[in-house]
Amino acid sequence: MKSIAIIPARGGSKRLPRKNLIELGGKPLVAHTIEAAIGSGKFSRIILSSDDDEILSIGDSYQEVTTEKRDAGLAGDKVKVIDLIKQIGARADVESEYDIISLLLPTCPFRTADDLVKGFNMLTEDDYSVVSMCPMNEPVQLVVGLDESTGVVNKEALLDPSPLVTGQTRSQDFQPYFRVNGGFYIAWLKKFNQSENFFQGKVKGCVMDAERSIDIDYEKDLEVARFLIEKGYINLT
């Protein structure tokens, strides 16, 4: 089996400017994802896609990485990352050569090579994809809707009847829920090209802990990540 990994890293982030180049744990943010991909030993080809020459130069420093300058039409802040993956996955040089396609978001820097290996080992021929996830900290059973213009709560937003109505609010009794954390999406390439997303058919969730699932989009996320490193909750060695 041959697999290809795509790391999308634009240079024009608005919420946290130049975030893919920001230092975290002694290296640029995007480098953590590159090194996890290389360290996993699971990828026949690793593509770093960016519209930014400085980001591409980081990829060029790794001999295992292929860098690709992204077309302007796929580099805007309103472009969905899945559109880039669809475009690369459908290329003749990719479709004819690889069996598995993976998306690795650089905003999830604490995903490790071991996480990628675990995800790959979960993928079977009967599956469509394996996606990294983490437990949700707050019970979704207590979610309600709110009309902010009137302040009126919709108690049936998630469950009917809501535990808030029945009084069954012991968190120990709630079914756990998980959220996709952006660490990795792994799918069979042919299946992906047919459906053009990672959530069709039989999808498996590969669970990572909450600390390593931090998604860096804002300055406060970066501060939390640095705190976790400083206090030893995250070991980057």
ZAFI-717335 format. One record per residue (C-alpha): x, y, z; residue number from 1. Coordinates in Angstrom, 3 decimals, padded with zeros to 6 digits. Example, Ala and Ser with C-alpha at 12.3 -4.5 7.8 and 13.67 -1.06 7.14 Angstrom:
% residues 2
R         u         v         w  num
R   012.300  -004.500   007.800    1
R   013.670  -001.060   007.140    2
***
This chain:
% residues 237
R         u         v         w  num
R   000.000   000.000   000.000    1
R   001.246   003.478  -000.877    2
R  -000.032   006.521   000.969    3
R   000.177   010.259   000.491    4
R  -000.086   012.937   003.190    5
R  -001.112   016.505   002.509    6
R  -000.217   019.287   004.950    7
R  -002.026   022.518   004.022    8
R  -000.354   025.616   005.462    9
R  -001.487   028.991   004.172   10
R   000.486   032.099   004.950   11
R  -002.483   034.426   005.312   12
R  -004.189   033.499   008.562   13
R  -006.283   036.400   009.909   14
R  -007.171   035.177   013.395   15
R  -003.525   034.505   014.271   16
R  -001.299   036.159   011.645   17
R   001.485   033.980   010.213   18
R   000.505   031.239   012.643   19
R   002.152   028.406   010.706   20
R   005.509   030.135   011.217   21
R   005.061   031.014   014.881   22
R   007.561   029.380   017.242   23
R   006.233   026.611   019.458   24
R   008.587   024.426   021.469   25
R   011.625   025.720   019.617   26
R   010.379   025.241   016.056   27
R   007.782   026.692   013.662   28
R   004.253   025.432   014.209   29
R   004.098   023.632   010.859   30
R   007.309   021.710   011.611   31
R   005.582   019.650   014.314   32
R   003.180   018.174   011.778   33
R   005.913   017.591   009.202   34
R   008.038   015.714   011.717   35
R   005.118   013.603   012.956   36
R   004.360   012.585   009.372   37
R   007.985   011.676   008.699   38
R   008.405   009.889   012.025   39
R   005.373   007.684   011.462   40
R   007.030   006.006   008.483   41
R   003.572   005.545   006.971   42
R   003.734   007.925   004.038   43
R   005.243   007.238   000.651   44
R   004.930   010.933  -000.128   45
R   004.399   014.014   002.044   46
R   003.209   017.197   000.353   47
R   003.438   020.571   002.061   48
R   001.076   022.892   000.193   49
R   001.345   026.644   000.743   50
R   001.010   029.982  -000.975   51
R   003.857   031.295   001.169   52
R   007.529   030.955   000.191   53
R   008.759   031.138   003.784   54
R   006.533   028.229   004.802   55
R   007.604   026.266   001.733   56
R   011.248   026.838   002.661   57
R   010.623   025.015   005.937   58
R   009.329   022.020   004.008   59
R   012.330   022.183   001.685   60
R   014.614   021.626   004.671   61
R   013.241   018.073   005.012   62
R   014.332   015.694   002.271   63
R   011.242   013.543   002.834   64
R   008.882   016.424   001.972   65
R   007.667   017.621  -001.413   66
R   006.658   021.278  -001.434   67
R   004.032   022.662  -003.778   68
R   003.199   026.323  -004.337   69
R  -000.562   026.556  -004.048   70
R  -002.632   028.114  -006.809   71
R  -004.012   031.517  -005.847   72
R  -007.529   030.218  -006.379   73
R  -007.027   027.730  -003.548   74
R  -005.233   030.100  -001.180   75
R  -007.957   032.531  -000.139   76
R  -009.307   032.683   003.398   77
R  -012.748   031.580   002.179   78
R  -011.446   028.454   000.452   79
R  -012.198   025.207   002.285   80
R  -009.241   022.934   002.915   81
R  -011.237   019.991   001.553   82
R  -011.227   021.704  -001.854   83
R  -007.431   021.516  -001.908   84
R  -007.467   017.848  -000.895   85
R  -010.026   017.055  -003.595   86
R  -007.914   018.802  -006.208   87
R  -004.735   016.944  -005.249   88
R  -006.485   013.592  -004.819   89
R  -007.963   013.762  -008.317   90
R  -004.639   014.489  -010.032   91
R  -003.415   011.783  -012.386   92
R  -000.031   011.565  -010.656   93
R  -001.763   010.906  -007.334   94
R  -004.795   008.837  -008.336   95
R  -002.709   006.345  -010.297   96
R   000.044   005.996  -007.715   97
R  -001.464   005.922  -004.212   98
R  -003.961   003.824  -002.261   99
R  -004.477   006.033   000.803  100
R  -004.820   009.794   001.177  101
R  -004.352   011.700   004.432  102
R  -004.954   015.257   005.584  103
R  -002.814   016.564   008.452  104
R  -003.671   020.020   009.773  105
R  -000.671   021.953   011.132  106
R  -002.892   023.635   013.731  107
R  -002.875   020.360   015.713  108
R   000.849   020.263   016.594  109
R   000.708   017.737   019.425  110
R  -000.501   014.853   017.293  111
R   002.405   012.398   017.230  112
R   003.919   009.848   014.893  113
R   002.470   007.162   017.171  114
R  -001.015   008.633   016.717  115
R  -000.615   008.379   012.951  116
R   000.590   004.785   013.192  117
R  -002.385   003.924   015.403  118
R  -004.778   005.524   012.923  119
R  -003.273   003.665   009.983  120
R  -003.462   000.365   011.834  121
R  -007.192   000.899   012.400  122
R  -007.973   001.274   008.682  123
R  -009.278  -001.913   007.047  124
R  -010.615  -002.618   003.570  125
R  -014.177  -002.427   004.898  126
R  -013.678   001.111   006.224  127
R  -013.997   004.399   004.446  128
R  -011.729   006.395   006.736  129
R  -010.143   006.847   010.154  130
R  -010.342   010.292   011.776  131
R  -008.621   011.518   014.945  132
R  -010.915   012.645   017.755  133
R  -010.872   013.586   021.414  134
R  -013.459   013.443   024.213  135
R  -015.655   016.489   024.640  136
R  -015.094   018.134   028.002  137
R  -018.665   019.340   028.480  138
R  -021.677   016.985   028.243  139
R  -023.571   017.786   025.065  140
R  -026.750   016.496   026.721  141
R  -026.939   019.797   028.596  142
R  -026.822   021.894   025.431  143
R  -029.775   024.194   024.811  144
R  -030.719   026.623   022.108  145
R  -031.063   030.305   022.895  146
R  -032.877   033.072   021.077  147
R  -030.470   035.879   021.908  148
R  -032.911   038.557   020.817  149
R  -035.465   037.491   023.442  150
R  -033.314   035.526   025.910  151
R  -035.722   032.573   025.645  152
R  -034.187   029.091   025.980  153
R  -035.159   026.199   023.707  154
R  -034.923   023.213   026.068  155
R  -035.356   020.624   023.305  156
R  -032.323   021.620   021.262  157
R  -030.579   018.256   021.625  158
R  -032.684   015.745   023.537  159
R  -036.416   015.443   024.028  160
R  -036.988   015.547   026.900  161
R  -033.910   017.476   027.994  162
R  -032.107   016.178   031.138  163
R  -032.536   019.728   032.424  164
R  -036.297   019.078   032.430  165
R  -036.189   015.521   033.796  166
R  -033.549   016.315   036.407  167
R  -031.300   013.479   035.189  168
R  -028.179   015.622   035.082  169
R  -025.562   013.315   036.637  170
R  -022.623   013.571   034.252  171
R  -021.588   010.004   035.130  172
R  -024.764   008.756   033.445  173
R  -024.235   010.594   030.170  174
R  -023.017   008.824   027.055  175
R  -019.605   010.262   026.113  176
R  -019.307   012.241   022.895  177
R  -016.226   013.073   020.862  178
R  -015.151   015.863   018.544  179
R  -012.922   015.766   015.504  180
R  -009.634   017.425   016.487  181
R  -007.896   017.958   013.129  182
R  -004.944   015.712   013.919  183
R  -005.468   013.473   010.919  184
R  -007.959   012.226   008.369  185
R  -006.998   008.965   006.626  186
R  -009.084   007.460   003.802  187
R  -008.875   005.090   000.891  188
R  -008.085   007.301  -002.079  189
R  -010.558   005.727  -004.505  190
R  -013.389   006.043  -002.000  191
R  -012.393   009.606  -001.186  192
R  -012.337   010.607  -004.852  193
R  -015.819   009.186  -005.310  194
R  -017.362   011.011  -002.338  195
R  -014.926   013.946  -001.993  196
R  -014.914   014.074   001.804  197
R  -013.698   012.044   004.764  198
R  -017.098   011.246   006.300  199
R  -018.861   008.648   004.194  200
R  -019.521   004.976   004.775  201
R  -017.818   003.364   007.750  202
R  -015.744   005.949   009.598  203
R  -013.622   005.020   012.609  204
R  -012.535   007.415   015.334  205
R  -008.982   007.256   016.695  206
R  -009.063   008.827   020.152  207
R  -006.378   011.230   021.358  208
R  -006.386   012.871   024.775  209
R  -007.644   016.412   025.164  210
R  -004.271   018.023   025.926  211
R  -002.708   016.754   022.717  212
R  -005.787   017.746   020.717  213
R  -005.360   021.486   021.104  214
R  -006.216   023.342   017.889  215
R  -004.282   026.566   017.442  216
R  -006.377   029.246   015.771  217
R  -006.110   032.161   018.200  218
R  -003.432   033.746   020.371  219
R  -004.977   032.219   023.486  220
R  -004.667   028.736   021.948  221
R  -000.973   029.357   021.394  222
R  -000.563   030.518   024.980  223
R  -002.258   027.361   026.255  224
R  -000.015   025.192   024.071  225
R   003.097   026.902   025.402  226
R   001.827   026.509   028.959  227
R   001.311   022.757   028.445  228
R   004.877   022.428   027.194  229
R   006.336   024.589   029.967  230
R   004.551   022.643   032.713  231
R   005.504   019.261   031.266  232
R   002.030   018.137   030.249  233
R   003.341   017.812   026.685  234
R   006.707   016.197   026.007  235
R   008.081   017.114   022.586  236
R   011.212   014.963   022.825  237
***
